[in-house]
């Protein structure tokens, strides 16, 4: 650890001055805070499977409480990512198949297993195309950085996002809210909760509608809306407390999404021809070199395409029983989802090709957990076991309109089943001098089975056993200062490559693992009116799952996933929150991430001049992650006339450049967006004018290397190109809310 820190310090010194100036200014602000200010919002988290003060939790995490969620109008995982530095979500196809990553641990654009685990009320959300769910009636969002496998399991390789919904209480309460805005924005939500039988049974019901036509217009009449997102969600929660020791929570929710054609356009390659046998560049360009431009061509999609549809039911029963020395928790869950996308794959007015897929999935899980109650004893513990099953069936629906035929691979049906068993535990012991030592450990076995109609005589199966420990030593130096150090192992499950034209030996890939080392400090100042947290981390990533090209004699559908790389990530995380004067709330966060390949020869770069002959890209930065990320926000509330309060707020969301893929030859420029709001409130009534992207920044949020369908001599061919997702420009909404 010490050599890693010695190497790391010079890189921090080399951080761009504009980022350091932001941090310095925030520290200067803290020094000016008067003693009369109120404290910052108090929040309880369950990052370690028990209710804790986040300032006494020895791991790096970002928490969005009720006020922050409402203020920033967070209703998607992309909204979470922009406000939790270190978390990045790449979603080039709208809400279909996003790729989340924490601390630079990006992943290839294939497979159903993300490297960040998402949990809704303690239940794992299965499948990458399911995690981008519409967030409604959420009370708290916890972004846990670093491996969380020991206590959470299920592919929390780089971290976890824990979503906690609102629960019914013992008093009647609820709210009604609505909003309208430009670009067809319409929002409505309503919720009500309270007791049905006093002290014994309570209920909460919620409903939400979010309708957005998209920023760009379709140039073709009758075609789908470009970038439209439309969601409807409803949930019912029952809370039973038949005795003082027993609590049961049953939540049933339904969500329906109807999205239009994802916004996007093709950018042609402009550099790096492959070397021929004589060592001379020849043939088509293989790369795009330079900055991804902001100029957006006309957006178009044919009427034959509808975009993305999703219907999902989620059911969870959580039972807590206080046994005295410990609390027994049982979480039983069943989830069902069907989604389909039908994308105009040429992103143009021409009717060339469709990319389509129908997915039908369901999962169920059972977890039992014993958590010792805090009775003042030096030893605390957790013991748990879980069972999980995930059934995922897909049907490819690709079509070639030029040749009036189903594209190769279209019509292929696949079925994959995951069975997982795990047992886990945690021991914490308070030592003298206010030191606490914690050891967590999980044993997990995953079994997977895979079948496809493309290979009718092939049935694949494999199993993997993973041990994922975590060790931490923390020192509560004072009531307001916690120092800690930890080491944790992360693991992401293995799986199967589904492309048709690969060799049998290329079908299966193993789990990837990392060891993350972290030291941090969590502090409070001036009676809790200021919090200042910092963490340093170092990650060694081995058996990395990356995209490779088959060594067989195939020319299309020949990509597969292989454990062919090693990488390293290191960085710094800072978070500040302060209430300098009554009514003023200020927050700032900064993350520095230095993630690079340490040992990787990318077969796609064989024999191109920049990496000839063997495609060695060791030492290059991992793609789709920013080296620097800053979030700064503030709101001021003051009393006005006639019992009304006025408020004014804003936030600045900035990130440095992101490389689009492994070669680092092309990049998305630094991107800074400002959101602002102003409003009035009295009692339960609140009126808000909100402007997103105030200065109309149009830097593309994501661009990926892909294949563009083109027509050549009456036939459809696929050529290398970059698919660019354009940014939305300035939008506004007027909102009204009544809470009772």
C-alpha positions in Angstrom: 0.0 0.0 0.0 2.8 2.4 0.8 4.5 2.2 -2.6 1.1 2.7 -4.2 0.6 5.9 -2.2 4.1 7.2 -3.1 3.4 6.7 -6.8 0.0 8.3 -6.5 1.0 11.6 -4.8 2.7 13.1 -7.9 -0.4 12.3 -10.1 -2.5 14.4 -7.7 0.0 17.2 -7.8 -0.5 17.1 -11.6 -4.3 17.5 -11.4 -5.6 20.4 -13.6 -5.6 23.6 -11.7 -9.3 24.4 -12.4 -10.3 21.3 -10.4 -7.9 22.1 -7.6 -9.2 25.7 -7.5 -12.7 24.4 -7.0 -11.7 22.3 -4.0 -9.6 25.1 -2.5 -12.5 27.5 -2.8 -14.8 25.1 -1.0 -12.3 24.7 1.8 -12.0 28.5 2.1 -15.8 28.7 2.3 -15.7 26.3 5.3 -13.4 28.6 7.2 -15.9 31.4 6.9 -18.9 29.6 8.4 -20.3 31.4 11.4 -21.3 29.5 14.6 -25.0 30.3 14.2 -25.6 28.2 11.1 -27.8 25.2 11.2 -26.6 21.6 10.6 -26.7 19.7 7.4 -29.4 17.1 6.7 -29.1 14.0 8.8 -29.5 10.7 7.0 -29.3 7.0 8.1 -27.9 4.4 5.6 -27.9 0.6 5.4 -24.6 0.3 3.5 -23.5 -2.5 5.9 -26.9 -4.2 6.2 -27.7 -2.3 9.4 -28.9 1.2 10.1 -25.9 3.5 10.6 -24.8 7.1 10.5 -23.0 7.5 7.2 -20.3 9.5 9.0 -19.5 6.4 11.1 -19.5 4.0 8.2 -15.9 3.0 7.2 -16.4 3.1 3.4 -16.7 5.7 0.7 -20.3 6.4 -0.3 -22.5 9.2 -1.7 -26.0 9.5 -0.2 -28.9 11.4 -1.8 -31.6 12.0 0.8 -35.2 13.1 0.3 -34.3 16.8 -0.1 -31.5 16.2 -2.6 -33.6 13.8 -4.7 -36.5 16.3 -4.9 -34.2 19.3 -5.4 -32.3 17.8 -8.3 -35.4 15.8 -9.6 -33.5 12.5 -9.7 -35.6 9.9 -11.5 -33.1 7.8 -13.4 -29.7 6.2 -12.9 -28.2 8.7 -15.3 -29.3 11.4 -12.9 -27.7 9.5 -10.0 -24.4 9.2 -11.9 -24.1 13.0 -12.6 -24.5 13.7 -8.8 -22.3 10.9 -7.5 -18.7 11.5 -8.7 -17.0 8.2 -9.6 -20.1 6.6 -11.0 -20.5 6.7 -14.8 -23.4 5.4 -16.8 -22.9 4.9 -20.6 -26.2 4.5 -22.4 -25.8 4.9 -26.2 -29.1 3.1 -26.9 -31.4 5.1 -24.5 -32.7 3.0 -21.6 -31.8 -0.2 -23.3 -28.6 -1.9 -22.0 -26.8 0.8 -20.0 -23.3 0.2 -18.8 -22.6 1.5 -15.3 -19.1 1.7 -13.8 -17.5 3.0 -10.6 -13.9 4.2 -10.1 -13.1 3.6 -13.8 -13.9 -0.1 -13.8 -15.7 0.1 -17.2 -16.9 -3.0 -19.0 -17.4 -4.2 -22.6 -20.8 -3.5 -24.2 -21.9 -7.2 -24.1 -23.6 -9.5 -21.6 -26.3 -9.2 -19.0 -24.1 -8.8 -15.9 -23.2 -5.2 -15.0 -20.1 -4.4 -12.9 -22.2 -2.3 -10.5 -25.0 -4.0 -8.6 -28.4 -2.2 -8.3 -30.7 -3.1 -5.4 -34.3 -1.9 -4.8 -35.2 -2.3 -1.1 -32.5 -4.9 -0.7 -33.5 -6.9 -3.8 -31.0 -7.3 -6.7 -32.2 -5.9 -10.1 -31.4 -8.5 -12.7 -30.2 -7.7 -16.2 -28.5 -4.6 -17.7 -31.6 -3.6 -19.6 -33.6 -3.6 -16.3 -31.4 -1.4 -14.1 -32.3 1.8 -16.0 -35.7 1.8 -14.3 -37.8 4.9 -13.7 -37.3 6.0 -10.1 -40.6 6.8 -8.3 -41.3 7.4 -4.6 -37.7 6.9 -3.6 -36.7 8.1 -0.2 -32.9 7.5 -0.3 -30.2 6.6 -2.7 -26.9 5.1 -1.5 -24.0 4.9 -3.9 -21.4 2.5 -2.3 -18.0 2.8 -3.9 -15.6 -0.1 -4.1 -16.5 -3.9 -4.0 -19.5 -4.8 -2.0 -19.6 -8.5 -2.7 -19.0 -9.6 0.9 -22.4 -8.3 2.1 -24.4 -7.6 -1.1 -23.0 -10.2 -3.5 -24.4 -10.3 -7.1 -21.8 -8.5 -9.2 -21.1 -5.6 -6.9 -17.6 -5.8 -8.5 -17.0 -2.0 -8.6 -19.7 -0.9 -6.1 -23.4 -1.0 -5.5 -26.4 1.4 -5.8 -29.0 0.9 -3.0 -32.4 2.4 -3.7 -34.7 2.7 -0.8 -38.4 3.5 -1.3 -40.7 5.3 1.1 -42.6 3.2 3.7 -46.0 3.8 5.2 -46.0 5.4 8.6 -48.4 5.8 11.5 -49.8 9.2 10.3 -51.7 10.0 7.2 -49.5 11.9 4.7 -49.1 12.2 1.0 -48.6 14.5 -1.9 -49.7 15.5 -5.4 -47.3 17.0 -7.9 -47.4 18.0 -11.6 -45.2 19.7 -14.1 -45.2 20.9 -17.7 -42.4 22.1 -19.9 -41.0 22.5 -23.3 -40.3 19.6 -25.7 -43.6 18.0 -24.6 -42.6 17.4 -21.0 -45.5 16.4 -18.7 -45.1 14.9 -15.2 -47.6 13.8 -12.6 -47.3 12.0 -9.3 -49.4 11.2 -6.4 -49.0 9.3 -3.2 -50.8 8.6 0.0 -50.0 6.6 3.1 -51.2 6.1 6.6 -52.6 3.6 9.1 -55.4 1.2 8.2 -55.5 -0.3 11.7 -53.8 1.9 14.3 -50.5 0.5 15.4 -51.0 -2.7 13.5 -51.3 -2.1 9.8 -50.4 0.8 7.5 -50.4 1.2 3.7 -48.9 3.5 1.1 -49.9 3.8 -2.6 -48.1 5.8 -5.2 -48.5 6.6 -8.9 -46.3 8.5 -11.3 -46.3 9.5 -15.0 -43.3 11.0 -16.9 -43.8 11.9 -20.5 -41.0 13.6 -22.6 -41.2 13.9 -26.4 -37.4 14.1 -26.8 -35.3 17.1 -27.6 -34.8 16.3 -31.4 -37.6 16.0 -33.9 -37.9 13.2 -36.4 -37.5 14.4 -40.0 -39.8 11.7 -41.2 -43.6 12.2 -40.7 -45.2 9.3 -39.0 -42.0 7.9 -37.6 -41.2 7.4 -33.9 -40.2 10.3 -31.6 -36.5 10.7 -31.3 -35.2 10.3 -27.8 -38.7 10.2 -26.2 -39.1 8.6 -22.8 -42.5 7.8 -21.4 -42.9 6.0 -18.1 -45.9 5.0 -15.9 -45.3 3.5 -12.5 -47.5 2.4 -9.6 -46.7 0.8 -6.3 -48.6 -0.5 -3.2 -46.8 -1.1 0.1 -48.3 -2.7 3.2 -46.6 -2.6 6.6 -47.8 -4.9 9.4 -46.6 -4.6 13.0 -48.7 -7.2 14.8 -46.3 -7.1 17.8 -43.6 -4.8 19.0 -41.0 -7.4 17.8 -42.4 -8.2 14.3 -42.6 -6.1 11.2 -43.6 -7.2 7.7 -43.4 -5.1 4.6 -45.0 -6.2 1.3 -44.3 -4.1 -1.8 -45.8 -4.7 -5.2 -45.0 -2.4 -8.1 -45.6 -2.2 -11.8 -43.7 0.0 -14.4 -44.4 0.6 -18.0 -41.9 2.3 -20.4 -42.6 3.4 -23.9 -39.5 5.0 -25.4 -39.0 6.3 -28.9 -36.1 5.8 -31.3 -32.8 6.4 -29.4 -31.1 9.6 -30.5 -27.9 9.1 -32.4 -26.0 9.6 -35.6 -23.1 7.9 -37.4 -19.6 9.5 -37.5 -17.3 8.1 -40.2 -13.8 6.8 -39.5 -11.0 9.0 -40.6 -7.7 7.3 -39.7 -5.6 4.2 -39.2 -5.7 1.8 -42.2 -4.5 -1.7 -41.4 -1.0 -2.7 -42.6 -0.9 -5.2 -45.5 1.6 -8.0 -45.9 4.1 -5.5 -47.2 3.7 -3.4 -44.1 1.9 -0.6 -46.0 -1.4 1.0 -44.8 -4.2 -0.2 -47.1 -8.0 -0.6 -47.2 -10.6 1.3 -45.2 -10.0 3.4 -42.2 -10.5 1.5 -38.9 -10.6 4.4 -36.4 -11.9 7.8 -35.7 -9.2 10.1 -34.5 -9.8 13.4 -32.7 -12.6 15.1 -30.7 -16.2 13.9 -31.2 -17.9 16.9 -32.7 -21.0 18.6 -31.2 -22.7 19.3 -34.5 -25.8 17.1 -34.8 -27.2 16.1 -38.2 -30.9 15.7 -38.9 -32.4 13.0 -36.8 -34.6 10.5 -38.7 -36.2 7.1 -38.1 -38.7 5.2 -40.3 -42.3 4.4 -39.2 -41.4 0.7 -39.2 -39.6 1.2 -35.9 -41.0 2.0 -32.4 -38.0 2.2 -30.1 -38.1 0.5 -26.8 -40.9 -1.0 -24.7 -40.7 -2.5 -21.2 -43.3 -3.9 -18.7 -42.1 -5.0 -15.3 -43.7 -6.4 -12.1 -41.7 -6.4 -8.9 -42.8 -8.0 -5.6 -40.9 -8.2 -2.4 -41.8 -9.3 1.1 -39.5 -8.2 3.9 -40.0 -9.6 7.4 -38.0 -8.4 10.5 -38.3 -10.2 13.8 -36.5 -8.9 16.9 -35.1 -11.9 18.8 -33.6 -9.8 21.5 -29.8 -10.4 20.9 -30.3 -10.2 17.2 -32.9 -9.3 14.5 -33.9 -11.9 11.9 -34.6 -10.6 8.4 -36.2 -12.5 5.6 -36.4 -11.0 2.1 -38.5 -12.9 -0.5 -38.7 -11.5 -4.0 -40.1 -12.3 -7.4 -39.7 -10.1 -10.5 -41.1 -10.4 -14.0 -40.2 -8.3 -17.1 -40.7 -8.3 -20.8 -38.9 -5.7 -22.9 -38.4 -5.2 -26.7 -36.5 -2.8 -28.8 -37.0 -2.1 -32.5 -34.3 0.4 -33.5 -33.8 2.0 -36.9 -30.2 0.8 -37.1 -29.1 3.1 -39.9 -30.3 6.2 -38.0 -31.3 7.8 -41.3 -34.3 8.5 -43.6 -33.3 5.5 -45.7 -35.0 2.2 -44.9 -31.9 -0.1 -44.6 -31.8 -2.2 -41.5 -33.5 -2.9 -38.2 -31.9 -4.0 -34.9 -34.4 -5.7 -32.7 -34.6 -8.0 -29.7 -37.4 -9.4 -27.5 -36.4 -10.3 -23.9 -38.5 -12.2 -21.4 -36.9 -12.5 -18.0 -37.9 -13.4 -14.5 -36.0 -14.0 -11.2 -36.7 -14.9 -7.7 -34.6 -14.7 -4.6 -34.7 -15.6 -0.9 -32.4 -14.1 1.7 -32.2 -14.8 5.4 -30.0 -12.6 7.6 -29.3 -12.4 11.4 -27.9 -9.0 12.5 -26.8 -8.5 16.1 -28.6 -5.7 17.9 -26.5 -2.8 19.2 -26.6 -3.5 23.0 -23.3 -1.8 23.8 -21.2 -5.0 23.6 -17.8 -4.7 21.8 -18.7 -7.6 19.4 -21.3 -7.2 16.6 -22.0 -9.6 13.9 -24.0 -10.6 10.8 -24.8 -14.0 9.4 -26.7 -14.6 6.2 -27.6 -16.9 3.3 -29.2 -16.4 0.0 -30.6 -18.2 -3.0 -31.1 -16.6 -6.4 -32.4 -17.8 -9.8 -32.5 -15.8 -13.0 -34.1 -17.0 -16.2 -33.3 -14.8 -19.3 -34.7 -15.6 -22.8 -34.1 -13.5 -25.8 -35.1 -13.5 -29.5 -33.1 -11.5 -32.0 -35.4 -9.6 -34.5 -32.8 -8.0 -36.8 -34.1 -7.3 -40.4 -32.5 -6.2 -43.7 -35.0 -4.1 -45.6 -32.9 -3.7 -48.7 -32.7 -7.5 -49.3 -36.1 -8.2 -47.7 -34.7 -10.8 -45.3 -34.0 -11.5 -41.7 -30.4 -10.6 -41.0 -27.9 -13.3 -40.1 -28.5 -13.9 -36.5 -32.0 -12.5 -36.6 -34.6 -15.0 -35.4 -32.1 -16.6 -33.1 -33.5 -17.5 -29.7 -31.3 -17.9 -26.6 -32.1 -19.1 -23.1 -29.8 -18.6 -20.1 -30.4 -19.7 -16.5 -28.4 -18.6 -13.5 -28.6 -20.4 -10.2 -26.7 -18.9 -7.3 -26.2 -19.9 -3.7 -24.3 -17.8 -1.1 -23.5 -17.7 2.6 -21.9 -14.7 4.2 -21.0 -13.2 7.5 -19.4 -10.2 9.3 -17.6 -9.7 12.6 -16.8 -6.4 14.1 -14.9 -5.9 17.4 -14.3 -2.7 19.2 -10.8 -2.6 20.5 -9.2 -0.2 23.0 -8.5 3.3 21.9 -11.8 3.4 20.0 -10.4 1.2 17.2 -12.8 -1.3 15.5 -11.7 -4.2 13.4 -14.2 -5.7 10.9 -13.9 -8.8 8.7 -16.6 -9.7 6.1 -16.6 -12.8 4.0 -19.0 -14.3 1.3 -18.9 -17.7 -0.4 -20.9 -17.8 -3.6 -21.4 -20.4 -6.2 -22.9 -19.5 -9.6 -24.2 -22.2 -12.0 -25.1 -21.1 -15.5 -26.7 -22.9 -18.4 -27.0 -21.6 -22.0 -28.7 -22.8 -25.1 -29.4 -21.1 -28.5 -31.2 -22.1 -31.7 -28.1 -20.9 -33.6 -26.3 -23.9 -32.2 -29.0 -26.5 -31.9 -26.6 -29.3 -30.9 -24.7 -27.2 -28.3 -25.7 -26.8 -24.7 -23.3 -24.9 -22.5 -23.0 -25.1 -18.7 -20.4 -24.0 -16.2 -20.1 -23.2 -12.6 -17.8 -20.8 -10.6 -17.1 -20.5 -6.9 -16.1 -17.1 -5.5 -14.7 -16.2 -2.1 -14.9 -12.4 -1.5 -13.5 -11.1 1.8 -13.4 -7.5 3.0 -11.2 -6.3 6.0 -11.5 -2.9 7.6 -9.8 -1.1 10.5 -11.4 2.1 11.7 -10.6 4.6 14.4 -13.2 6.9 15.9 -10.6 9.5 16.8 -13.3 11.9 18.2 -17.0 12.0 18.1 -16.7 14.0 14.8 -13.8 12.2 13.1 -13.5 8.7 11.7 -10.3 7.3 10.1 -10.3 4.0 8.3 -8.4 1.6 6.0 -9.8 -1.3 4.1 -9.0 -4.1 1.6 -11.8 -5.8 -0.3 -12.1 -8.3 -3.1 -14.6 -7.8 -5.8 -15.8 -10.5 -8.3 -18.1 -10.5 -11.3 -19.6 -13.7 -12.5 -18.4 -15.6 -15.6 -20.7 -16.4 -18.5 -21.0 -17.3 -22.2 -20.4 -15.5 -25.5 -23.5 -15.7 -27.7 -22.2 -14.6 -31.1 -22.7 -17.3 -33.8 -19.4 -17.4 -35.6 -16.9 -18.1 -32.8 -14.9 -21.3 -31.9 -16.2 -23.7 -29.3 -13.2 -22.8 -27.0 -14.3 -19.2 -27.1 -17.8 -19.8 -25.7 -17.2 -19.6 -22.0 -15.4 -16.9 -19.9 -14.5 -16.9 -16.2 -15.2 -14.4 -13.4 -13.1 -11.3 -13.2 -11.7 -10.1 -9.9 -10.2 -7.1 -8.2 -8.6 -6.1 -5.0 -9.4 -2.6 -3.8 -7.4 -0.9 -1.1 -8.8 2.2 0.5 -8.0 4.7 3.2 -10.3 7.5 4.2 -11.4 10.1 6.7 -14.9 11.3 7.6 -15.2 14.4 9.7 -17.7 16.9 11.0 -17.0 20.5 12.1 -18.7 23.3 13.9 -21.2 21.2 15.7 -22.2 19.2 12.7 -22.8 22.2 10.4 -20.0 21.0 8.1 -19.0 17.5 6.9 -15.8 16.9 5.0 -14.9 13.4 3.8 -11.9 12.1 1.8 -10.8 8.7 0.5 -7.8 7.4 -1.5 -8.1 4.1 -3.4 -6.0 1.7 -5.3 -7.4 -1.1 -7.4 -5.7 -4.1 -9.0 -8.0 -5.7 -11.6 -7.2 -9.2 -13.0 -8.8 -11.7 -15.3 -10.5 -8.7 -16.9 -13.4 -9.5 -19.2 -12.9 -7.8 -22.5 -14.2 -8.0 -26.1 -12.0 -10.1 -28.5 -12.2 -11.1 -32.1 -12.5 -14.8 -32.9 -9.3 -16.5 -34.1 -11.5 -18.6 -36.4 -12.2 -18.1 -40.1 -15.2 -15.9 -39.6 -15.8 -12.3 -40.7 -19.0 -11.3 -39.0 -20.8 -12.1 -35.6 -17.4 -13.2 -34.4 -16.9 -11.1 -31.2 -16.7 -12.8 -27.9 -15.7 -12.1 -24.3 -12.4 -13.3 -23.0 -10.4 -12.9 -19.7 -7.5 -11.3 -21.6 -6.5 -8.1 -19.7 -5.2 -6.6 -16.5 -5.8 -3.1 -15.4 -5.2 -0.7 -12.5 -7.2 2.2 -11.1 -6.3 4.7 -8.4 -7.8 7.9 -7.3 -9.1 10.4 -4.8 -12.6 11.3 -3.6 -13.6 14.4 -1.7 -17.1 15.4 -0.4 -18.1 18.6 1.4 -21.5 19.7 2.8 -22.1 22.9 4.8 -24.8 25.2 6.1 -22.9 28.5 6.5 -26.0 30.6 7.3 -29.6 29.9 8.1 -31.4 28.8 4.9 -28.2 28.2 2.9 -27.2 24.6 1.9 -24.0 24.0 0.0 -22.5 20.8 -1.3 -19.5 19.9 -3.4 -17.8 16.7 -4.5 -14.7 15.9 -6.5 -13.3 12.6 -7.9 -10.0 11.9 -9.5 -9.8 8.6 -11.3 -6.6 7.3 -13.0 -7.6 4.0 -14.6 -5.4 2.3 -17.2 -4.7 -1.0 -18.9 -1.6 -2.7 -17.5 -1.4 -5.7 -19.7 -3.7 -6.0 -22.8 -3.3 -6.8 -26.4 -6.5 -5.9 -28.2 -7.0 -8.1 -31.2 -9.1 -5.4 -33.0 -5.9 -3.3 -33.2 -3.7 -5.9 -34.7 -1.7 -4.4 -37.6 -3.0 -0.9 -37.4 -0.1 1.6 -37.4 -0.6 3.1 -33.9 -0.4 -0.4 -32.3 1.2 -2.7 -34.8 1.8 -5.5 -34.9 0.2 -7.1 -31.8 -2.3 -4.5 -30.7 -0.6 -3.8 -27.4 -2.5 -1.0 -25.6 -0.9 -1.4 -22.2 -0.6 2.0 -20.4 -3.6 3.6 -22.1 -6.6 4.9 -20.2 -9.7 2.8 -19.8 -12.5 4.2 -22.0 -15.9 5.8 -21.0 -14.7 7.3 -17.7 -13.6 10.8 -16.8 -10.3 11.5 -15.0 -11.9 14.4 -13.1 -15.5 14.8 -12.1 -17.0 17.7 -10.0 -20.5 18.3 -8.6 -21.3 21.5 -6.8 -24.8 22.6 -5.7 -26.4 25.1 -3.4 -29.8 26.4 -2.4 -30.8 29.5 -0.4 -34.2 29.8 1.2 -35.5 33.0 2.8 -38.8 34.2 4.4 -40.9 36.5 2.2 -44.2 38.2 2.8 -47.6 36.7 3.8 -46.0 33.5 5.2 -44.3 32.5 1.9 -40.7 31.4 1.6 -38.7 31.8 -1.5 -35.8 29.6 -2.7 -33.1 29.8 -5.3 -30.8 27.0 -6.2 -28.5 25.6 -8.8 -25.9 22.9 -9.5 -22.8 22.6 -11.7 -22.0 19.1 -13.1 -18.6 18.9 -14.8 -16.5 16.0 -16.1 -13.2 15.9 -18.0 -12.8 14.3 -21.4 -13.7 10.6 -21.9 -12.0 8.3 -24.4 -14.6 6.5 -26.6 -12.7 3.2 -26.8 -9.5 1.4 -25.9 -7.2 3.1 -28.5 -7.6 6.5 -26.9 -7.5 8.0 -30.4 -10.9 9.7 -30.1 -12.6 11.4 -27.1 -15.6 13.3 -25.9 -14.6 16.8 -24.7 -14.9 18.0 -21.2 -18.6 18.6 -20.4 -20.1 21.1 -17.9 -23.8 21.6 -17.4 -25.6 24.1 -15.1 -29.1 23.4 -13.8 -31.0 26.2 -11.9 -34.3 26.5 -10.1 -36.3 29.2 -8.3 -39.6 28.9 -6.4 -42.1 29.7 -3.7 -43.4 27.5 -0.9 -45.9 27.8 2.0 -46.9 25.0 4.2 -47.3 22.0 1.9 -47.6 24.1 -1.3 -44.5 24.5 -3.5 -44.1 26.1 -7.0 -40.9 25.7 -8.9 -39.4 27.0 -12.2 -36.6 24.7 -13.3 -34.1 25.1 -16.2 -31.9 22.2 -17.2 -28.7 22.8 -19.1 -29.0 26.5 -18.5 -26.1 27.4 -20.9 -27.1 24.9 -23.6 -24.0 22.8 -23.6 -24.1 20.3 -26.4 -21.1 18.0 -25.7 -22.1 14.5 -26.6 -22.5 12.3 -23.5 -21.3 9.1 -25.1 -19.9 7.7 -28.4 -19.0 4.1 -29.1 -17.3 2.1 -31.9 -20.0 0.2 -33.8 -21.0 -1.0 -37.3 -23.1 1.2 -39.6 -25.3 -0.6 -42.2 -24.8 0.8 -45.7 -26.0 -0.2 -49.1 -23.4 -1.3 -51.6 -24.4 -2.6 -55.1 -27.9 -3.5 -53.9 -26.7 -5.3 -50.8 -26.4 -4.4 -47.1 -22.9 -4.2 -45.7 -21.7 -3.1 -42.3 -18.7 -0.8 -42.0 -16.9 0.5 -39.0 -18.2 3.9 -37.7 -18.8 5.7 -34.4 -22.3 5.9 -33.0 -22.7 9.3 -31.3 -25.4 10.1 -28.8 -26.1 13.9 -28.9 -26.8 15.9 -25.8 -30.2 17.5 -25.1 -30.0 21.3 -25.1 -31.7 23.7 -22.7 -35.1 22.6 -21.4 -37.5 24.0 -18.7 -40.4 22.9 -16.5 -42.9 24.6 -14.3 -43.8 22.4 -11.3 -46.5 22.5 -8.6 -46.6 20.3 -5.5 -49.0 20.0 -2.6 -47.9 17.9 0.4 -50.1 17.1 3.3 
